[in-house]
Amino acid sequence: MEKRWQPGDVILMEELITRYAAPLLINVRPQIVVQDTPDLLAVVSMPGMSFMTRDTRGRNALSVDDRIALYLRTAEVGLTDDWYERDGGPTPGAVLTLHPSGEHHSIRLFWRHGWDFRMWYVNMEDPYVRTERGIQTNDHTLDVVITPDFQWSWKDEPEFEALTKAGHIPAELARSVRSEGERMIKRVEARQWPFNQPWPDWRPDPSWVAPQIRDSWAPPVT
């Protein structure tokens, strides 16, 4: 019988990405378990957490053209940055991630400080895999952003198309990833799960404390 985590347990999420010759580990984040059932694993990144990353510093501040050039270059030579610790999650507020079992995506909910709901975010990725200490995911670059009033838009589409055209994302995989995104857009428009559920009203147990990555993981020695 597969082990289930309990609410409040801290696990590690290892994030791989596929825009290289082989999937490479780029982030390791501690996550607090919210729910773990056969159908759904829900975890949260709390404000104040820290994580380890090899992601290029300042990547999100680049123009689209410069980011495409960076992705194409690193797709050829791999990641060159050393591991470094970052404080805070992907936004100043909490991020709740829903991992439906066996699905080729996860769904994230982002809040600002004060639990002001910011957006839904569909991340196209392989079905998550359980590890001894948590889970492993494999990101496919293309995403869908959904506002609180359910207006959607593609995210990182030019980067995804450039990587596909250059052969760094195989054409068959690219078609599958886009098809998955289109399927999720239809679910948004039809207000199907999870977009018909009160997840934006979710709040954590007040006793939970933001975990620090240095307490549970260190970069491999090279």
PELIN-V518184 format. One record per run of one state. SS is the DSSP state (helix for helix, strand for strand, loop for the rest). FROM is the first residue (numbers start at 1). LEN is the number of residues. If there is no record, write none. Layout:
<<SS,FROM,LEN> <SS,FROM,LEN>>
//
This chain:
<<loop,1,9> <strand,10,8> <loop,18,6> <strand,24,13> <loop,37,3> <strand,40,6> <loop,46,4> <strand,50,4> <loop,54,5> <helix,59,3> <loop,62,2> <helix,64,14> <loop,78,6> <strand,84,4> <loop,88,7> <strand,95,6> <loop,101,4> <strand,105,8> <loop,113,3> <strand,116,10> <loop,126,3> <strand,129,2> <loop,131,3> <strand,134,14> <loop,148,4> <strand,152,4> <loop,156,1> <helix,157,9> <loop,166,5> <helix,171,19> <loop,190,8> <helix,198,4> <loop,202,11> <helix,213,3> <loop,216,7>>
//
